[in-house]
Amino acid sequence: MARNGRQLLYTAERVHALVASMEATYRAAHFETMVELKRLQVEVAELRDLMAQMRAARLAVVSAERELAELNDMRRAMVERQDPATSLH
């Protein structure tokens, strides 16, 4: 098919088919991207939960260490006040 003495490289049908193919490719890529994004959002939420649990565990350890230090200080003070002449039992 020629137009103005030139042969057409692309017909309207071929252009429509190319655009439809590109749209399908775009939609598939977009869908895959959205699926990956959702997977990553779930993973980030899981990591945030894990960090919160780790933070809580660390705070519990710090609190227990502080309490142990206080108890050791109390024990030391009691030992220092104790009369060496009295029996330990």
Backbone as CSV, one residue per row, in Angstrom:
resi,resn,N_x,N_y,N_z,CA_x,CA_y,CA_z,C_x,C_y,C_z
1,MET,0.847,-1.162,0.000,0.000,0.000,0.000,0.893,1.226,0.000
2,ALA,0.631,2.141,-0.897,1.450,3.332,-1.017,0.591,4.560,-0.789
3,ARG,1.236,5.574,-0.259,0.538,6.834,-0.024,1.493,7.939,-0.454
4,ASN,1.042,8.774,-1.324,1.895,9.845,-1.862,3.196,9.273,-2.426
5,GLY,3.095,8.129,-3.008,4.264,7.521,-3.620,5.190,6.845,-2.623
6,ARG,4.811,6.779,-1.353,5.652,6.139,-0.338,4.924,4.935,0.239
7,GLN,5.675,3.951,0.554,5.078,2.752,1.140,4.911,2.961,2.636
8,LEU,3.746,2.578,3.180,3.482,2.687,4.621,4.234,1.591,5.365
9,LEU,4.949,2.002,6.391,5.645,1.018,7.207,4.725,0.447,8.278
10,TYR,3.831,1.279,8.771,2.914,0.848,9.832,1.490,1.173,9.433
11,THR,0.651,0.184,9.515,-0.769,0.406,9.263,-1.427,0.738,10.600
12,ALA,-2.605,1.269,10.540,-3.343,1.610,11.761,-3.531,0.361,12.623
13,GLU,-3.832,-0.763,11.974,-4.025,-2.010,12.714,-2.747,-2.433,13.434
14,ARG,-1.617,-2.284,12.741,-0.346,-2.676,13.346,-0.001,-1.759,14.526
15,VAL,-0.256,-0.468,14.370,-0.006,0.481,15.463,-0.890,0.145,16.654
16,HIS,-2.165,-0.127,16.412,-3.086,-0.491,17.496,-2.621,-1.774,18.198
17,ALA,-2.166,-2.723,17.419,-1.673,-3.975,17.997,-0.422,-3.727,18.839
18,LEU,0.497,-2.874,18.364,1.703,-2.545,19.124,1.350,-1.838,20.436
19,VAL,0.420,-0.888,20.367,0.005,-0.157,21.569,-0.658,-1.117,22.550
20,ALA,-1.504,-1.992,22.043,-2.167,-2.966,22.920,-1.139,-3.882,23.573
21,SER,-0.150,-4.305,22.813,0.904,-5.156,23.354,1.703,-4.412,24.419
22,MET,2.024,-3.141,24.161,2.771,-2.345,25.134,1.941,-2.133,26.407
23,GLU,0.654,-1.891,26.250,-0.217,-1.718,27.417,-0.263,-2.993,28.248
24,ALA,-0.369,-4.122,27.586,-0.402,-5.399,28.308,0.904,-5.627,29.059
25,THR,2.013,-5.310,28.407,3.324,-5.456,29.049,3.427,-4.526,30.250
26,TYR,2.977,-3.279,30.068,3.004,-2.307,31.159,2.142,-2.787,32.324
27,ARG,0.932,-3.239,32.032,0.024,-3.685,33.105,0.607,-4.887,33.865
28,ALA,1.216,-5.808,33.137,1.831,-6.969,33.799,2.996,-6.523,34.686
29,ALA,3.814,-5.624,34.174,4.949,-5.127,34.957,4.451,-4.351,36.175
30,HIS,3.404,-3.562,35.996,2.829,-2.797,37.102,2.279,-3.751,38.168
31,PHE,1.581,-4.780,37.738,1.040,-5.757,38.685,2.163,-6.425,39.475
32,GLU,3.208,-6.851,38.785,4.349,-7.491,39.461,4.999,-6.526,40.455
33,THR,5.099,-5.261,40.074,5.675,-4.255,40.964,4.806,-4.084,42.208
34,MET,3.493,-4.038,42.029,2.582,-3.874,43.165,2.632,-5.089,44.096
35,VAL,2.756,-6.275,43.520,2.877,-7.488,44.339,4.172,-7.439,45.152
36,GLU,5.257,-7.060,44.518,6.551,-6.964,45.211,6.495,-5.878,46.288
37,LEU,5.865,-4.757,45.986,5.727,-3.685,46.968,4.956,-4.168,48.192
38,LYS,3.871,-4.881,47.975,3.076,-5.399,49.091,3.895,-6.395,49.909
39,ARG,4.656,-7.251,49.239,5.502,-8.218,49.939,6.530,-7.490,50.807
40,LEU,7.117,-6.442,50.266,8.108,-5.677,51.016,7.460,-4.931,52.188
41,GLN,6.244,-4.431,52.002,5.541,-3.755,53.099,5.268,-4.731,54.238
42,VAL,4.876,-5.948,53.901,4.646,-6.971,54.923,5.956,-7.283,55.639
43,GLU,7.029,-7.417,54.890,8.337,-7.717,55.480,8.791,-6.585,56.409
44,VAL,8.595,-5.348,55.995,8.970,-4.205,56.835,8.140,-4.200,58.120
45,ALA,6.858,-4.497,58.018,6.007,-4.558,59.216,6.498,-5.649,60.163
46,GLU,6.886,-6.796,59.614,7.417,-7.885,60.443,8.723,-7.463,61.118
47,LEU,9.576,-6.766,60.377,10.840,-6.299,60.940,10.608,-5.259,62.037
48,ARG,9.620,-4.392,61.840,9.294,-3.401,62.879,8.811,-4.100,64.145
49,ASP,7.965,-5.119,63.976,7.494,-5.877,65.138,8.664,-6.554,65.849
50,LEU,9.549,-7.141,65.074,10.720,-7.804,65.650,11.596,-6.804,66.402
51,MET,11.798,-5.620,65.827,12.590,-4.587,66.504,11.920,-4.165,67.809
52,ALA,10.601,-4.045,67.819,9.887,-3.679,69.044,10.073,-4.757,70.108
53,GLN,10.011,-6.016,69.699,10.223,-7.117,70.645,11.654,-7.090,71.180
54,MET,12.614,-6.836,70.303,14.016,-6.784,70.729,14.244,-5.612,71.685
55,ARG,13.620,-4.471,71.381,13.737,-3.304,72.245,13.157,-3.605,73.628
56,ALA,11.992,-4.252,73.658,11.360,-4.601,74.934,12.224,-5.584,75.710
57,ALA,12.801,-6.559,75.021,13.675,-7.529,75.689,14.912,-6.839,76.249
58,ARG,15.471,-5.928,75.485,16.664,-5.213,75.959,16.336,-4.356,77.178
59,LEU,15.179,-3.693,77.158,14.763,-2.895,78.316,14.562,-3.778,79.542
60,ALA,14.026,-4.978,79.347,13.850,-5.912,80.460,15.205,-6.332,81.025
61,VAL,16.179,-6.565,80.153,17.521,-6.937,80.608,18.146,-5.787,81.403
62,VAL,18.042,-4.590,80.878,18.599,-3.420,81.568,17.940,-3.245,82.932
63,SER,16.637,-3.412,82.980,15.911,-3.288,84.249,16.353,-4.368,85.233
64,ALA,16.508,-5.591,84.756,16.942,-6.689,85.625,18.370,-6.453,86.118
65,GLU,19.232,-5.957,85.247,20.613,-5.663,85.659,20.636,-4.566,86.711
66,ARG,19.798,-3.554,86.534,19.727,-2.460,87.501,19.215,-2.977,88.855
67,GLU,18.187,-3.812,88.806,17.639,-4.378,90.042,18.681,-5.256,90.744
68,LEU,19.413,-6.052,89.987,20.455,-6.899,90.562,21.542,-6.046,91.208
69,ALA,21.925,-4.957,90.553,22.945,-4.069,91.122,22.445,-3.459,92.433
70,GLU,21.176,-3.079,92.478,20.608,-2.522,93.706,20.597,-3.564,94.820
71,LEU,20.231,-4.797,94.486,20.214,-5.868,95.493,21.626,-6.159,95.998
72,ASN,22.594,-6.156,95.095,23.990,-6.357,95.499,24.460,-5.229,96.414
73,ASP,24.058,-3.999,96.097,24.408,-2.869,96.957,23.786,-3.031,98.339
74,MET,22.548,-3.476,98.378,21.869,-3.686,99.668,22.566,-4.786,100.461
75,ARG,22.931,-5.873,99.782,23.625,-6.984,100.450,24.963,-6.514,101.003
76,ARG,25.687,-5.746,100.197,26.979,-5.226,100.636,26.819,-4.325,101.869
77,ALA,25.804,-3.480,101.852,25.557,-2.585,102.979,25.207,-3.379,104.230
78,MET,24.420,-4.439,104.064,24.058,-5.274,105.210,25.297,-5.959,105.784
79,VAL,26.158,-6.452,104.919,27.378,-7.131,105.361,28.268,-6.141,106.102
80,GLU,28.358,-4.929,105.602,29.205,-3.918,106.252,28.666,-3.518,107.623
81,ARG,27.338,-3.507,107.781,26.739,-3.128,109.065,26.736,-4.280,110.056
82,GLN,26.912,-5.472,109.583,26.805,-6.653,110.444,27.980,-6.686,111.441
83,ASP,27.653,-7.042,112.666,28.677,-7.171,113.717,29.452,-8.447,113.452
84,PRO,30.771,-8.343,113.313,31.576,-9.539,113.011,31.507,-10.589,114.120
85,ALA,31.124,-10.203,115.304,31.082,-11.145,116.420,29.840,-12.020,116.385
86,THR,28.792,-11.600,115.674,27.557,-12.397,115.638,27.675,-13.494,114.614
87,SER,26.926,-14.548,114.897,26.936,-15.709,114.015,26.154,-15.410,112.742
88,LEU,26.551,-16.011,111.622,25.835,-15.825,110.371,24.546,-16.655,110.338
89,HIS,24.409,-17.644,111.252,23.238,-18.507,111.264,22.338,-18.175,112.393
